Amino acid sequence: MKNIFTFSNLRLAIEVILVIILAATALSNYMPAQGAGEAAPEAPDALYWYQCNSPAVEHVAVFTNRVHVWCQTTTPVAGAPALSGISWFAFPTATDSAASSRFLSLFQSSAISGKYLWLEVNPTDTSGSSFGCSSSDCRRVYGAEMR
């Protein structure tokens, strides 16, 4: 019976394994990682909650570029800074139509039921001007809750 475990066979097996490892390492440097090319949205600096008073939502609207809600006044929650002169709150429709539909639904439900609406907002974020939310009296909404 012939012995297959010779030095030359062992050397050949090691060389094949090394070539496979080197090829896999080289290819991993050239292949993009999963999800590459999709930039993650930048997280806002500081989000705070505000209660929309009046006793609830006064005005809800939908446009091609945003959904928005108007609050007569807002009350800062848990140490949030005051929102002086800000009474409009909006979410863009172009970036995430499913999320904008959910915001619109919650805004409408709050208006119909007369329940308070809590809005998660970055008071210094004026990026909403890119979708029709004026930087002087409107802020982008990152979250909402009906209470």
N, C-alpha and C positions, 0 to 999 in steps of 0.2 A: 504494500500500500504506500502510495506516494504522500509525503508530508507537504501540506499546502502552507504551513506556517514557516515559510523561509524568510530570511532576512530581506531579500529583494521584494517579496510580496508584502511584507510589513512596511517597507519603505514606500512602495507604491501606494498603499492604502493611506499612509500619513500624508504623502504629497497630494493625493486627491482631496483629502479632508481640508488641508491647508488652502488649496486652490478654491474650494467652495467657500471657506470662511472669508478669504480675501475678496472674492467676487461679491459676496453678500455685503461686506463692509463697503466696498467701492460703490455698489449700486445704492446703498442706503444714503450716501452723500448726494446723489443726483436725483433721487426720487423725493418729491415733496411730501411732507407729512400730511396726514389726513386733516382736512379742513384748512390747509394752507391756502392763502389767497382770499379767504373770508376774514375780513378784519372784524374783530370783536368790537361791539360798541363800547365807547369809552364810558366808564362809570362816572357819574357826577361826583363832585367834591363832597357835598354834604346834603343829605336829604332830610327834610323835616315834614312833620304832619301838621296840617291846618284843617280846622273845621269850617266848612262853608255854612254860613248862617243866613237866615232870612225867612222863615225858620229852616227852609231847605233850599234846594236849587231853584233859581228864578228863571234861568234861560239856558236852554240846551240847543245846540245847532250842529249841523254837519255840512261840510264843504268838501270839495274835491281834494283839498290839501290838508284838512284837519277836522277834528271834532272838538268842540269847546263847550265850556259851561261858564256861566257868570254867577258870581256870588256877591250879594250886596255887601257883606262884610266877611272877614275871616278871623278866626280865633286861633292863635298859635297853640300847639299842643306840646307838652313836655319840654319846655325850654326853647322852643323854636323862636327865631327872631321875628319881629313884627313884619308884616307885608304891607308897607305903606303905599297906597295908590294902586295896588294890584287887585283886580277883581275878576279878571278873565284867566281861565286855565284851559290849556289845550294839549292835544296829542296828535302827532302827524299821522295821516292816513297812508302816505306813500311808503314808509319804512316797514310797517307791519299792519296790514289791513285787518287781520284777525284781532290783534290787540286793540286797534282803534274801534272795532265793532264792540268789543267787550266794554271798553270805556264808555262808548255811547249808550250801550244798554244800561250800565250802572247809573250814568248821569240821568237818563230818562226815568229809571225806576225810582231814584231818589226824588225826582221832581213830582212824580205821580203819587208816591206813597207819603210824601211829606216828611221823610226821614232825613236826618242830617247826612251830609256827604263829607267824608274826610279825604283830603287830597295830599299825596306825598309829592313834595316839590323841593327843588333846590332854589332858594330865593335869589341867588345871584346868577342863575343860568338864564341867559337871554338868547340861547340858540333857537328858541321858538320863532324868532323873526324869519328864519329860513322857510317856515311853512305858514306864515301869516299871523303869527302870534306876536303882537307888537311888544317890543322890549320895554316900553314905558308903562304898560298896564296889564301885561299878560305873562304867564310863566308856563313852561312845559310841565306836564303831569307825568310822574313816573309810577304812581300807584294810586289806587282809590279804594275806599271802603265805605259802604253804606251802614249807618248806625241808627 
